[in-house]
């Protein structure tokens, strides 16, 4: 399953990218995040791997982030792998004006096991979750 979402942020691109790129800010816009731990590779560079743990309802979900592309301020791409889910996210940031940035997010999911059934019967849930995180990031960026 693939989809893309575009969002305009009322902040300069350099500010948006600086806030996006700082892992210390993740909990500001991903409140379910319990921990972020660098595992291997040069921190923040293509090839780096990190473990993220989220509280999702009553369970903890562990995922591994692998950075694929880090060409900021233009692009940041990575994969996120958890039990039954592989997710690729390509983020692109375009300056629309001195105080306006477009965030283009292309997302691809591949699911197995029970998650495959969930993806087949509720594909809108995935897009809704992506939009929710993007909305939370927008709110964070525009209030800082």
Secondary structure, DSSP 4 states (H G I P E B T S, - for coil): -EEEEEEEESS-HHHHHHHHH-GGGHHHH-TTEEEEEEEESSTTSTT-EEEEEEEETTEEEEEEEEEEEEETTTEEEEEEEETTEEEEEEEEEEEEETTEEEEEEEEEEEE-THHHHHHHH-HHHHHHHHHHHHHHHHHHHHH-
